[in-house]
Amino acid sequence: MAGQVENVEQILDKYIPPEELATVKRLLYGKELRKLEIPASAQVLAKEKDFELQGYGFDAKLESTRSPRVIRVGAIQNRIVEPTSAPIQEQREALHKRIGEMTEAAALCGVNILCFQEAWTMPFAFCTREKFPWCQFAESAEDGPTTKLLQGMAREHNMVIISSILERDELHGDVLANTAVVISNTGTVLGKSRKNHIPRTADFNESTYYMEGDTGHRVFQTQFGKIGINICYGRHHPLNWTMYGVNGAEIVFNPSATVATLSESFWPIEARCAAIANTYFTVAINRVGTEYFENEFTSGDGKPAHKDFGHFYGSSYVTGPDGSRTPALSRTRDGLLVTEMDLNLIRQVNDNWNFRMTQRLDMYAKEFTEAVKPDYKPPVVKEK
Ligand SMILES: NC(=O)NCCC(=O)O
């Protein structure tokens, strides 16, 4: 069964002969990353609260004219705590508690920017297409209970927090959106970024609940670097990644919720390719576990009615602008991945590869302007 494989790296470690392992890993994952020393207090907490804790470092060369810009980023993946039949408040509060514990560990590890998985305050109930009770999980991005809770944590730990929630925008027609709220380390809400691309595939019936986002490709200038948030399905759209780079993002987070049968072979490729193509760091985070719902649902794909979404496979990982990546977190367990990164690596890779200089945005802009016109004729050259 797919859910029984913990992660690919463990299998490599087990079966590749030791004398070939380093080369195999270099070919698959790029330059070997430094293992981060995790404080004993964080390790104890992770063991006690039963979550995986891993840490890696991306180093850059020492420059003569700039100081190193070393920061720590945390990525948290988790399963839901209560069954989906529990009262909404109880489900949310249990998740608040769980994330509180894991955030504590992130703080002990000196994390400066922390990101959770997509719609972390709830089960990924959009498969059901039921409006009730799930819409009740929606809350204000500016002053909902989750944002208020995280503002306190952000201040306490001097940490920027990226919180992906189901938003209810009371000021604008009470509509729902799939939104990442960025909370500054001062505790203020820096802003929000909505999901640009909404899936219409498999059981991802999200378009029943909310529309494509209207916030474009905002980049948030934080004390620890410039960040963008490309929510889940947006990772399949290379231009979506590109625009965060064009706007100056140094780290792009990809909070996700996706299942093994649909996307697992894409997962290690997409965020990693984006880091290479756009010369920035990417942080891909996926939830874990299997979530069951009371009523059966179908999605018009010929599959018999069912009550679960399938296995959310975790496997969160981070990639550097040079294409080197961390091993993945577990496919089945809650986990916190801590990465130390010197942001100076971005310019160093950019100077070396010149992808920004050679990307020909002007040519694409002209061609896209033509391609979206109703009378556009693609320049296909045929033999006469
Ligand atoms: N949450 C979400 O957008 N999932 C869609 C499936 C995928 O992109 O793998």
The ligand as a Tripos MOL2 file, in Angstrom:
@<TRIPOS>MOLECULE
LIG
    9     8     1     0     0
SMALL
NO_CHARGES

@<TRIPOS>ATOM
      1 N1         -5.3030   21.9410   -2.9280 N.am      1 LIG1
      2 C1         -5.0980   21.8400   -4.2180 C.2       1 LIG1
      3 O1         -5.0810   22.8100   -4.9490 O.2       1 LIG1
      4 N2         -4.9380   20.5880   -4.6990 N.am      1 LIG1
      5 C2         -4.9940   20.2580   -6.0690 C.3       1 LIG1
      6 C3         -4.2460   19.0400   -6.3720 C.3       1 LIG1
      7 C4         -2.8300   19.3070   -6.7280 C.2       1 LIG1
      8 O2         -2.5190   20.3920   -7.1810 O.co2     1 LIG1
      9 O3         -2.0240   18.4100   -6.5650 O.co2     1 LIG1
@<TRIPOS>BOND
     1     1     2 1
     2     2     3 2
     3     2     4 1
     4     4     5 1
     5     5     6 1
     6     6     7 1
     7     7     8 2
     8     7     9 1
@<TRIPOS>SUBSTRUCTURE
     1 LIG1         1 GROUP 0 **** ****
